[in-house]
Amino acid sequence: MAPALGRDFNAQEEHFRGPSAVLISDRFWRRRFAADPNTPGKQLRLGGDSVTITGVMPASFLFPDRDVDLWSPSPMDAPFAQRRELTWFRTIGRLKPGVTLAQARANMASVQANLGKQYPKTDAALTVDIQPLKEFTVGGVRRSLWVLFGSVSLLLLIACTNIAALLLSRATQRRHEIAVRFSLGATRGSVIAQLLTEVALLSIAGAALGLGVASGASSVFRALAKDLPRVEELGLDWRIVLYTLGCAITATFLCGLFRRSADREMPSMARCAAAAAATLAGATRCNSHSSACRWRWR
């Protein structure tokens, strides 16, 4: 990963007795240097020595953990690096394109076996393993995150089911209204489109409200779960927005189908028209006196 400001270490700085250099974190840059863009090239006192700041890393670079603010090169040609009994080095690399993780592990195991034969005193008992960086970083909490995701999705499903039940009940109460619409010439497609539009408005409004709540809740979650790996990256992005819109669209069609199934239980078109005609006739009829009825013409 390239620095956000300044440059990376050069070849001279990566050799023993080369120029001293250090990269600083975005947090340290803002706290110590007030986000001064001219920070690269300045001197920093470390352990009584002055080192040159070559660059500032991006805010998302939190390696090996979020508490590290300074990075300096460890020359491989230094005397201490030649001692084979020192095994505290942590190495990170990229797989060659086309090479699988299993192939890389087999290759490294073969290399380590040859080193064990070549240096039996120090390397015979050593083993090597390759682990994806993502697994190393969040592997311990992966199951917990999936459980949390499943719980939230289940809560969303319960909420959609409750809303669908409410809309189904409301559709039952609106049978008379829909029957009148059919009698006035409305097609089944136009009625279904109207019902879907009503549900879509509710779904979009709910999704917008949910995104607003999630935006505020993410800040609270970051404060409460400080030990969670990469918690600083927690927030809303385009994937969350697309997932929310997808849930809203799914809820729209599911609730619309519930209401459409309720509509199918209604009388046929002819019975709807007859019922509507009877209703309109009843609305124009006045109160009857004795055995005669008076009609009001409009």
C-alpha positions as CSV (number, residue, x, y, z in Angstrom):
1,M,0.0,0.0,0.0
2,A,1.4,3.4,-1.0
3,P,1.6,6.3,1.4
4,A,-1.2,8.8,1.2
5,L,1.4,11.6,1.5
6,G,5.1,11.4,0.7
7,R,6.9,8.3,-0.4
8,D,7.8,4.8,0.6
9,F,11.2,3.6,1.7
10,N,13.9,3.6,-1.0
11,A,16.6,0.9,-1.6
12,Q,19.3,2.7,0.5
13,E,17.0,3.0,3.5
14,E,16.3,-0.7,3.4
15,H,20.0,-1.6,3.9
16,F,22.1,-1.8,7.0
17,R,23.7,1.5,8.0
18,G,21.5,3.2,5.4
19,P,19.7,6.5,6.1
20,S,17.2,6.3,8.9
21,A,13.6,6.7,7.8
22,V,10.1,6.2,9.2
23,L,6.6,6.2,8.0
24,I,3.9,7.6,10.3
25,S,0.2,6.8,10.6
26,D,-2.6,9.2,9.7
27,R,-3.6,9.5,13.3
28,F,-0.1,10.4,14.5
29,W,0.2,12.8,11.6
30,R,-2.9,14.7,12.6
31,R,-2.2,14.6,16.3
32,R,1.5,15.5,16.3
33,F,1.8,17.5,13.2
34,A,-1.7,19.0,12.9
35,A,-2.1,17.4,9.4
36,D,0.6,19.6,7.9
37,P,1.1,18.6,4.3
38,N,4.8,19.5,4.5
39,T,5.4,16.8,7.2
40,P,7.4,14.4,4.8
41,G,11.1,15.4,5.1
42,K,10.9,16.5,8.8
43,Q,12.9,14.9,11.6
44,L,11.4,12.9,14.4
45,R,13.3,11.9,17.6
46,L,13.1,8.2,18.4
47,G,15.2,6.8,21.2
48,G,17.7,9.6,21.1
49,D,18.1,9.4,17.4
50,S,16.7,11.6,14.6
51,V,14.9,9.9,11.8
52,T,13.5,11.3,8.6
53,I,9.7,11.1,8.0
54,T,9.3,9.9,4.5
55,G,5.5,9.6,4.3
56,V,2.1,9.3,5.9
57,M,0.1,6.1,5.5
58,P,-3.6,6.2,4.7
59,A,-6.1,6.2,7.6
60,S,-7.2,2.7,6.6
61,F,-3.7,1.2,7.1
62,L,-3.8,-0.4,10.5
63,F,-1.0,-3.0,10.5
64,P,-0.3,-5.0,12.5
65,D,-3.0,-3.5,14.7
66,R,-4.6,-0.1,15.3
67,D,-2.2,0.9,18.1
68,V,0.9,1.1,15.7
69,D,1.8,4.7,14.5
70,L,5.3,4.3,13.2
71,W,6.9,1.9,10.7
72,S,10.6,1.6,10.0
73,P,12.5,-0.8,7.7
74,S,14.2,-3.9,9.1
75,P,17.4,-4.4,7.0
76,M,17.8,-8.0,6.0
77,D,21.6,-7.6,5.7
78,A,21.9,-6.4,9.4
79,P,24.0,-8.7,11.6
80,F,21.1,-9.6,13.9
81,A,19.0,-10.7,10.8
82,Q,21.7,-13.3,10.0
83,R,21.1,-15.3,13.2
84,R,19.0,-18.3,12.2
85,E,17.7,-18.8,15.8
86,L,15.7,-15.6,15.6
87,T,12.3,-16.5,14.4
88,W,10.2,-13.5,15.3
89,F,9.9,-12.2,11.7
90,R,6.3,-11.9,10.3
91,T,6.2,-12.1,6.6
92,I,3.3,-10.9,4.3
93,G,3.3,-11.5,0.6
94,R,1.0,-11.9,-2.4
95,L,0.3,-15.2,-4.2
96,K,1.5,-15.4,-7.7
97,P,-1.4,-15.2,-10.2
98,G,-2.6,-18.7,-10.9
99,V,-1.1,-20.2,-7.8
100,T,-3.6,-21.6,-5.3
101,L,-3.2,-21.5,-1.5
102,A,-2.7,-25.3,-1.4
103,Q,0.1,-25.1,-3.9
104,A,1.8,-22.3,-2.0
105,R,1.6,-24.3,1.2
106,A,3.1,-27.3,-0.4
107,N,5.9,-25.3,-1.9
108,M,6.8,-23.6,1.4
109,A,6.7,-26.9,3.2
110,S,9.2,-28.3,0.7
111,V,11.4,-25.3,1.1
112,Q,11.3,-25.6,4.9
113,A,12.1,-29.3,4.7
114,N,15.2,-28.6,2.6
115,L,16.3,-25.9,5.1
116,G,15.8,-28.3,7.9
117,K,18.2,-30.7,6.2
118,Q,20.7,-27.9,5.5
119,Y,20.5,-26.3,8.9
120,P,19.4,-29.1,11.3
121,K,20.4,-27.3,14.5
122,T,18.1,-24.4,14.0
123,D,15.6,-25.3,11.3
124,A,14.9,-29.1,11.8
125,A,12.0,-28.5,14.3
126,L,10.5,-25.5,12.4
127,T,7.3,-25.7,10.4
128,V,5.8,-23.2,8.0
129,D,2.2,-22.3,7.3
130,I,0.5,-19.8,5.0
131,Q,-2.7,-18.2,6.2
132,P,-4.8,-15.6,4.3
133,L,-4.4,-12.2,5.7
134,K,-8.2,-11.8,6.0
135,E,-8.5,-15.0,8.0
136,F,-5.6,-13.9,10.3
137,T,-7.3,-10.5,10.9
138,V,-10.9,-11.3,11.3
139,G,-11.0,-15.1,11.5
140,G,-11.6,-15.1,15.3
141,V,-14.8,-13.1,15.0
142,R,-16.1,-14.3,11.6
143,R,-18.7,-16.6,13.2
144,S,-19.9,-13.9,15.5
145,L,-20.3,-11.5,12.6
146,W,-22.3,-14.0,10.6
147,V,-24.5,-14.7,13.6
148,L,-25.1,-10.9,13.9
149,F,-25.8,-10.6,10.2
150,G,-28.3,-13.6,10.4
151,S,-30.0,-12.1,13.5
152,V,-30.5,-8.7,11.7
153,S,-31.8,-10.4,8.6
154,L,-34.2,-12.5,10.7
155,L,-35.4,-9.3,12.4
156,L,-36.0,-7.7,9.0
157,L,-38.0,-10.8,7.9
158,I,-40.1,-10.6,11.0
159,A,-40.8,-6.9,10.4
160,C,-41.7,-7.6,6.8
161,T,-44.0,-10.4,7.8
162,N,-45.8,-8.2,10.3
163,I,-46.2,-5.4,7.8
164,A,-47.5,-7.9,5.2
165,A,-50.1,-9.1,7.7
166,L,-51.2,-5.5,8.4
167,L,-51.5,-4.8,4.6
168,L,-53.4,-8.0,4.1
169,S,-55.9,-7.0,6.8
170,R,-56.2,-3.6,5.2
171,A,-56.8,-5.1,1.8
172,T,-59.6,-7.2,3.2
173,Q,-61.2,-4.0,4.5
174,R,-60.8,-2.3,1.1
175,R,-62.7,-5.0,-0.9
176,H,-65.7,-2.7,-1.2
177,E,-63.5,0.1,-2.6
178,I,-61.8,-2.2,-5.1
179,A,-65.1,-3.6,-6.2
180,V,-66.3,0.0,-7.0
181,R,-63.1,0.6,-9.0
182,F,-63.8,-2.6,-11.0
183,S,-67.4,-1.5,-11.7
184,L,-66.1,1.9,-12.9
185,G,-63.9,0.2,-15.5
186,A,-60.6,-0.2,-13.7
187,T,-58.5,-3.2,-14.9
188,R,-57.0,-5.8,-12.6
189,G,-53.5,-4.7,-13.7
190,S,-54.2,-1.0,-12.7
191,V,-55.5,-2.0,-9.3
192,I,-52.5,-4.3,-8.7
193,A,-50.2,-1.5,-9.8
194,Q,-51.8,0.9,-7.3
195,L,-51.4,-1.6,-4.5
196,L,-47.8,-2.2,-5.4
197,T,-47.1,1.5,-5.5
198,E,-48.6,2.0,-2.0
199,V,-46.4,-0.8,-0.7
200,A,-43.3,0.5,-2.5
201,L,-43.7,3.9,-0.9
202,L,-43.9,2.3,2.5
203,S,-40.9,0.1,1.8
204,I,-38.7,3.0,0.5
205,A,-39.7,5.2,3.4
206,G,-38.8,2.3,5.8
207,A,-35.5,1.7,4.0
208,A,-34.6,5.4,4.2
209,L,-35.4,5.5,7.9
210,G,-33.4,2.3,8.5
211,L,-30.3,3.8,6.7
212,G,-30.6,6.9,8.9
213,V,-30.8,4.8,12.1
214,A,-27.9,2.6,10.9
215,S,-25.7,5.6,10.2
216,G,-26.1,6.8,13.8
217,A,-25.9,3.3,15.2
218,S,-22.6,2.6,13.5
219,S,-20.9,5.3,15.5
220,V,-22.2,3.8,18.7
221,F,-21.2,0.3,17.6
222,R,-17.6,1.6,16.9
223,A,-17.4,3.1,20.3
224,L,-18.7,-0.1,22.1
225,A,-16.8,-2.7,20.0
226,K,-13.3,-1.1,20.1
227,D,-11.6,-4.6,20.1
228,L,-13.4,-5.8,17.0
229,P,-10.9,-6.1,14.1
230,R,-11.1,-3.3,11.5
231,V,-13.9,-1.7,13.4
232,E,-12.8,1.7,12.1
233,E,-14.0,0.7,8.6
234,L,-17.5,0.0,9.9
235,G,-20.0,2.3,8.2
236,L,-22.4,2.7,5.3
237,D,-21.2,2.1,1.8
238,W,-22.8,1.3,-1.6
239,R,-23.0,-2.4,-0.8
240,I,-25.1,-1.7,2.3
241,V,-27.3,0.7,0.4
242,L,-27.8,-1.8,-2.4
243,Y,-28.6,-4.6,0.1
244,T,-31.2,-2.3,1.8
245,L,-32.8,-1.4,-1.5
246,G,-32.9,-5.1,-2.5
247,C,-34.7,-5.9,0.8
248,A,-37.1,-3.0,0.2
249,I,-37.9,-4.3,-3.4
250,T,-38.3,-7.9,-2.1
251,A,-40.6,-6.7,0.7
252,T,-42.6,-4.7,-1.9
253,F,-43.3,-7.7,-4.1
254,L,-43.9,-10.1,-1.3
255,C,-46.4,-7.8,0.4
256,G,-47.9,-7.0,-3.0
257,L,-48.4,-10.7,-3.7
258,F,-50.1,-11.1,-0.3
259,R,-52.5,-8.4,-1.2
260,R,-53.0,-9.8,-4.7
261,S,-53.8,-13.2,-3.2
262,A,-56.4,-11.4,-1.1
263,D,-57.8,-9.7,-4.1
264,R,-58.3,-13.1,-5.8
265,E,-60.7,-14.1,-3.1
266,M,-63.0,-11.3,-4.1
267,P,-66.0,-11.8,-6.2
268,S,-65.8,-12.0,-10.0
269,M,-66.0,-9.0,-12.2
270,A,-69.7,-9.4,-12.7
271,R,-70.5,-9.8,-9.0
272,C,-68.3,-6.8,-8.3
273,A,-70.2,-4.7,-10.7
274,A,-73.5,-5.9,-9.4
275,A,-72.5,-5.2,-5.8
276,A,-71.3,-1.8,-6.7
277,A,-74.5,-1.0,-8.6
278,A,-76.5,-2.1,-5.6
279,T,-74.4,0.1,-3.4
280,L,-74.9,3.1,-5.6
281,A,-78.6,2.5,-5.8
282,G,-78.8,2.3,-2.0
283,A,-77.0,5.5,-1.7
284,T,-79.6,7.4,-3.8
285,R,-82.6,5.9,-2.1
286,C,-84.3,8.0,0.6
287,N,-86.1,6.8,3.6
288,S,-89.4,5.1,3.0
289,H,-92.7,6.2,4.6
290,S,-95.4,3.5,5.1
291,S,-95.4,1.3,2.1
292,A,-94.3,3.8,-0.5
293,C,-90.8,5.0,-1.3
294,R,-89.7,8.4,-2.6
295,W,-86.8,8.7,-4.9
296,R,-84.4,11.6,-5.1
297,W,-83.1,12.4,-8.6
298,R,-79.7,13.9,-9.0
